Amino acid sequence: MTSQLSRQTATLGAAARQVAATAKADGWQPADAMTTLRAIDNLLAALARLGSPVDATLAPAQNAVAEMRRLVQNSPRPGDRAEDWAHRNMRVAEKLWLDEQRQRPFG
């Protein structure tokens, strides 16, 4: 059983490094962040089975994961951020200005 766990944890470590590299390059999507947080929850629960001293030590990490979930759930969706609205409003203003310019006579 231990060798299976060793292989699984090695695979997990490699996958975690790949996720970190991809997230650094591409950023996070809320659904991906939630999936990652669920995986972390599962790993913390597995480690907590080592006993009460470990369980108590892991409590801050479990609280941090719960807080991260709240932050992700309450984060603005793409298109709802202030920067997105400013960009969209600038495009609308530019279009209105161009339309107005097309209606003016030359000269």
C-alpha positions as a printed NumPy array, in Angstrom:
array([[  0.   ,   0.   ,   0.   ],
       [  2.824,   2.411,   0.822],
       [  4.402,   2.112,  -2.62 ],
       [  1.027,   2.907,  -4.203],
       [  0.697,   5.97 ,  -1.982],
       [  4.268,   6.991,  -2.855],
       [  3.486,   6.771,  -6.577],
       [  0.27 ,   8.71 ,  -6.123],
       [  1.925,  11.485,  -4.135],
       [  4.726,  11.72 ,  -6.717],
       [  2.111,  12.035,  -9.463],
       [  0.245,  14.595,  -7.373],
       [  3.405,  16.652,  -6.916],
       [  4.094,  16.642, -10.665],
       [  0.489,  17.601, -11.424],
       [  0.641,  20.427,  -8.879],
       [  3.754,  21.831, -10.559],
       [  2.011,  21.671, -13.953],
       [ -1.06 ,  23.451, -12.559],
       [  1.155,  26.151, -11.043],
       [  2.993,  26.687, -14.342],
       [ -0.231,  26.831, -16.346],
       [ -1.906,  29.182, -13.869],
       [  1.137,  31.449, -13.946],
       [  0.998,  31.591, -17.745],
       [ -2.763,  31.667, -18.319],
       [ -4.315,  32.847, -15.048],
       [ -7.154,  31.244, -13.131],
       [-10.761,  30.713, -14.066],
       [-13.181,  30.524, -11.112],
       [-14.262,  26.953, -11.949],
       [-10.636,  25.8  , -12.085],
       [ -9.894,  27.509,  -8.778],
       [-12.889,  25.795,  -7.145],
       [-11.794,  22.39 ,  -8.467],
       [ -8.299,  22.998,  -7.095],
       [ -9.694,  24.057,  -3.717],
       [-11.796,  20.879,  -3.549],
       [ -8.649,  18.84 ,  -4.231],
       [ -6.814,  20.703,  -1.462],
       [ -9.724,  20.009,   0.896],
       [ -9.476,  16.303,   0.108],
       [ -5.727,  16.291,   0.713],
       [ -6.09 ,  18.152,   4.012],
       [ -8.731,  15.644,   5.13 ],
       [ -6.42 ,  12.765,   4.202],
       [ -3.53 ,  14.3  ,   6.154],
       [ -5.798,  14.985,   9.136],
       [ -6.259,  11.22 ,   9.48 ],
       [ -2.719,  11.15 ,  10.906],
       [ -4.171,  12.197,  14.27 ],
       [ -5.212,  15.041,  16.498],
       [ -1.914,  16.991,  16.608],
       [ -1.837,  17.057,  12.797],
       [ -5.541,  17.829,  12.576],
       [ -5.105,  20.842,  14.865],
       [ -2.092,  22.005,  12.869],
       [ -4.052,  21.778,   9.616],
       [ -7.003,  23.829,  10.921],
       [ -5.582,  27.184,   9.707],
       [ -5.04 ,  25.72 ,   6.241],
       [ -8.604,  24.377,   6.18 ],
       [ -9.879,  27.803,   7.239],
       [ -7.797,  29.458,   4.528],
       [ -9.237,  27.122,   1.882],
       [-12.769,  27.913,   3.087],
       [-12.019,  31.645,   2.871],
       [-10.557,  31.21 ,  -0.62 ],
       [-13.77 ,  29.466,  -1.683],
       [-15.801,  32.423,  -0.445],
       [-13.518,  34.841,  -2.298],
       [-13.75 ,  32.861,  -5.544],
       [-17.53 ,  32.501,  -5.266],
       [-17.902,  36.235,  -4.681],
       [-15.368,  37.323,  -7.286],
       [-16.672,  39.251, -10.27 ],
       [-17.287,  37.209, -13.378],
       [-15.37 ,  38.182, -16.536],
       [-17.132,  41.201, -17.964],
       [-18.335,  42.421, -14.564],
       [-15.063,  43.971, -13.438],
       [-14.711,  47.746, -13.447],
       [-11.916,  47.547, -16.054],
       [-14.183,  45.591, -18.379],
       [-16.917,  48.19 , -18.069],
       [-14.47 ,  51.037, -18.678],
       [-13.127,  49.298, -21.791],
       [-16.656,  48.574, -23.033],
       [-17.763,  52.162, -22.336],
       [-14.75 ,  53.526, -24.228],
       [-15.658,  51.374, -27.231],
       [-19.261,  52.619, -27.116],
       [-18.113,  56.233, -26.835],
       [-15.72 ,  55.773, -29.763],
       [-18.466,  54.23 , -31.893],
       [-20.862,  57.082, -31.061],
       [-18.181,  59.655, -31.905],
       [-17.378,  57.946, -35.233],
       [-21.062,  57.756, -36.123],
       [-21.406,  61.455, -35.331],
       [-18.379,  62.286, -37.5  ],
       [-19.837,  60.364, -40.441],
       [-23.017,  62.429, -40.273],
       [-21.199,  65.803, -40.396],
       [-20.674,  67.359, -43.8  ],
       [-17.086,  67.863, -44.974],
       [-15.645,  71.308, -45.024]])
